[in-house]
Amino acid sequence: MLNELTKKRKINYKNIKNDIKTDKISQNFAKSESFSEQDFELLSIIKALLSTRRFLPNIISLLSRLVVDYASDTNRGSYIFGDIQNGTYSQIDEILKLEQRQRSLLNMQFIVDTLTNSLSEKYFGFVELRYFKNKKFPLVAEELGVDERTLYRWNKTILIKLMKFCKLNNWGLSFFKAQLHDEKWILPHYQKSYESVLKLFG
């Protein structure tokens, strides 16, 4: 799926020509901007979503299978819960919760893809290698033919650009928290991202 996304992208030469200018603007913005706690949290969520994008298809597929399994067992609720009425209602409630999680994660997958497709070719290449493929900075630097210091600057620029894009689309902190409320598995990724963001922008 990641390869298909890459193939579908069209090189925006205007964006590439403006990358150096954008880097400088973002650096100045990062230096002069006083980030709020909500900004740090939003940056951390964005970073966590980039890092976990590769897991989403499998998790969504698993949730889909669970919905089917629960649905097929709904009429056999008495064997599981000991009471047909209570058991059936409990299973229906569980199915609804699973379907809501599935919709939320599909939404997150769409948002991550929309965010990354808003980036220029070189920035998308960095995100694909560093976040989607989870490669370390030295390997990314080698593949892209740039030094690590430049990549750290790109990382900062990208996160700022994506945060601005989210705000323009009303994808704020409360929105993401509501969407990810039941996804406990993402918490370690968020905590790690938060620590990283504090070092990067603090």
Protein Blocks (a to p, Z undefined) as FASTA:
>chain_A
ZZmmmmmpccdfklmmmmmmmmmmmmmmmmmpccdfklmmmmmmmmmmmmmmmmmmmmmm
mmmmmmmmmmmmmmmmmmmnopaklmmmmmmmmmmmmmmmmmmmmmmmmmmmmmmmmpcf
klmmmmmmmmmnopafklmmmmnopafklmmmmmmmmmmmmmmmmmmnopafklmmmmmm
mmmmlmmmmmmmmmmmmmmmZZ
